[in-house]
Amino acid sequence: MEFLKNLNLPNRLTLLRIIMIPIFVFFLLIAPDSVACRIISALVFIAASLTDTADGYIARKYDMITNFGKFMDPLADKLLVCSAMICLVSLGQLPAWICIIIIAREFIISGFRLVASDNGVVIAASYWGKFKTVFQMLMVIFMVADFPFGWWKIVSLIFMWVALVLTIVSLVDYIIKNVDVLKETK
């Protein structure tokens, strides 16, 4: 418990987001045909997504940025979105190949950041990456809620395709801007 006492508010919000992931998954998968479970799951996902916005805002505004937060915040985001997409694949709502592309992008960028970090370089999140995250979260919210309205399904598909395109664009942007990180220096 001493560890938790030493965490600042942004880091506690990050941990809360991680704790919310199994709750989200439980309600989504326990009874996928239940409207109530779908709504609870969507609300938990929305709340978890909002902690991402809140922790970053608070950390920057009040100069509460920590090494723990730098590491755990993006990890929590990836765990949240990837867990959701894997569940949506298992429910037949998201094509597996789209999930694979999105998760592969996350591994590639994480690898870039690891190599950059070893070389003393920090790769900041780009606007493309932020837009990608927003559209991935919107896609998940719409697919999880899964309301039976025709327009809802169309909006879900639009978010899915925009999220996929932004995933690819942000990957290409990161590679172009940071290709020097991979060059060997002696």
NORKAWO-V943020 format. One record per residue. N is the residue number from 0. RES is the residue in three letters. SS is DSSP state (A for helix, B for strand, O for the rest). OMEGA is omega as a letter, one per 20 degrees, with the letter a starting at -180 (999 if undefined). D_LAST is the distance of its C-alpha to the last C-alpha in Angstrom with 1 decimal. Layout:
n-><N/N>
res-><RES/RES>
ss-><SS/SS>
omega-><OMEGA/OMEGA>
d_last-><D_LAST/D_LAST>
This chain:
n-><0/1/2/3/4/5/6/7/8/9/10/11/12/13/14/15/16/17/18/19/20/21/22/23/24/25/26/27/28/29/30/31/32/33/34/35/36/37/38/39/40/41/42/43/44/45/46/47/48/49/50/51/52/53/54/55/56/57/58/59/60/61/62/63/64/65/66/67/68/69/70/71/72/73/74/75/76/77/78/79/80/81/82/83/84/85/86/87/88/89/90/91/92/93/94/95/96/97/98/99/100/101/102/103/104/105/106/107/108/109/110/111/112/113/114/115/116/117/118/119/120/121/122/123/124/125/126/127/128/129/130/131/132/133/134/135/136/137/138/139/140/141/142/143/144/145/146/147/148/149/150/151/152/153/154/155/156/157/158/159/160/161/162/163/164/165/166/167/168/169/170/171/172/173/174/175/176/177/178/179/180/181/182/183/184/185>
res-><MET/GLU/PHE/LEU/LYS/ASN/LEU/ASN/LEU/PRO/ASN/ARG/LEU/THR/LEU/LEU/ARG/ILE/ILE/MET/ILE/PRO/ILE/PHE/VAL/PHE/PHE/LEU/LEU/ILE/ALA/PRO/ASP/SER/VAL/ALA/CYS/ARG/ILE/ILE/SER/ALA/LEU/VAL/PHE/ILE/ALA/ALA/SER/LEU/THR/ASP/THR/ALA/ASP/GLY/TYR/ILE/ALA/ARG/LYS/TYR/ASP/MET/ILE/THR/ASN/PHE/GLY/LYS/PHE/MET/ASP/PRO/LEU/ALA/ASP/LYS/LEU/LEU/VAL/CYS/SER/ALA/MET/ILE/CYS/LEU/VAL/SER/LEU/GLY/GLN/LEU/PRO/ALA/TRP/ILE/CYS/ILE/ILE/ILE/ILE/ALA/ARG/GLU/PHE/ILE/ILE/SER/GLY/PHE/ARG/LEU/VAL/ALA/SER/ASP/ASN/GLY/VAL/VAL/ILE/ALA/ALA/SER/TYR/TRP/GLY/LYS/PHE/LYS/THR/VAL/PHE/GLN/MET/LEU/MET/VAL/ILE/PHE/MET/VAL/ALA/ASP/PHE/PRO/PHE/GLY/TRP/TRP/LYS/ILE/VAL/SER/LEU/ILE/PHE/MET/TRP/VAL/ALA/LEU/VAL/LEU/THR/ILE/VAL/SER/LEU/VAL/ASP/TYR/ILE/ILE/LYS/ASN/VAL/ASP/VAL/LEU/LYS/GLU/THR/LYS>
ss-><O/A/A/A/A/O/O/O/A/A/A/A/A/A/A/A/A/A/A/A/A/A/A/A/A/A/A/A/A/A/O/O/O/O/A/A/A/A/A/A/A/A/A/A/A/A/A/A/A/A/A/A/A/A/A/A/A/A/A/A/A/O/O/O/O/O/A/A/A/A/A/A/A/A/A/A/A/A/A/A/A/A/A/A/A/A/A/A/A/A/O/O/O/O/O/A/A/A/A/A/A/A/A/A/A/A/A/A/A/A/A/A/A/A/A/A/A/A/O/O/O/O/O/O/O/O/A/A/A/A/A/A/A/A/A/A/A/A/A/A/A/A/A/A/A/O/O/O/O/A/A/A/A/A/A/A/A/A/A/A/A/A/A/A/A/A/A/A/A/A/A/A/A/A/A/A/A/A/A/A/A/A/O/O/O/O>
omega-><r/r/a/r/a/a/r/a/r/a/r/r/r/r/r/r/r/r/a/a/r/r/r/a/a/a/r/a/a/r/a/r/a/r/a/r/r/a/r/r/r/r/r/r/r/r/r/r/r/r/r/r/a/a/r/r/a/a/a/a/a/r/a/a/a/r/r/a/r/a/a/a/r/r/r/r/a/r/a/a/a/r/a/a/r/r/a/r/a/r/r/a/a/r/a/a/r/r/a/r/a/r/r/r/a/r/a/a/r/r/r/a/r/r/r/r/r/r/r/a/r/r/a/r/r/r/r/r/r/r/r/a/r/a/r/a/r/r/a/a/a/a/r/r/r/r/a/a/r/a/r/r/r/r/r/r/r/r/r/a/r/r/r/a/r/r/a/r/a/r/r/r/r/a/a/a/a/a/r/r/a/a/r/r/a/999>
d_last-><45.0/43.3/40.1/42.1/43.7/40.4/39.3/40.0/41.9/39.0/37.5/41.0/41.4/38.2/39.6/42.9/41.3/39.9/43.4/45.0/43.2/45.4/48.5/47.6/47.0/50.2/52.4/50.9/51.2/54.3/56.7/55.0/58.3/59.4/59.3/59.3/56.3/54.5/55.3/54.3/51.0/50.4/51.4/49.0/46.2/47.1/47.3/43.9/42.4/44.0/42.4/39.0/40.3/41.9/39.1/36.6/39.2/40.3/36.8/35.9/39.4/39.8/36.3/36.2/32.7/31.2/28.3/30.8/32.0/28.5/28.0/31.6/32.9/30.9/31.3/35.1/35.2/33.6/35.9/38.9/38.4/37.2/40.1/42.5/41.3/41.5/45.0/45.9/44.7/46.9/49.8/49.4/48.8/45.2/43.9/41.4/39.1/38.9/38.0/35.3/33.7/33.8/32.5/29.7/28.6/28.5/26.3/23.9/23.7/23.5/20.5/18.8/19.8/18.5/14.9/15.3/16.7/13.9/11.7/14.7/16.2/19.9/21.3/25.0/27.8/28.9/32.6/32.4/31.4/34.2/36.7/35.6/36.3/39.7/40.8/39.7/41.8/44.7/44.6/44.8/47.6/49.7/49.1/49.9/53.0/54.0/57.2/59.5/59.8/58.9/57.1/55.1/53.8/52.9/51.0/49.1/48.1/47.1/44.9/43.4/42.6/41.3/39.1/37.7/37.0/35.4/33.2/31.9/31.7/29.7/27.3/26.8/26.5/23.8/21.7/22.2/21.4/18.4/16.8/13.6/13.2/12.6/9.9/6.7/3.8/0.0>
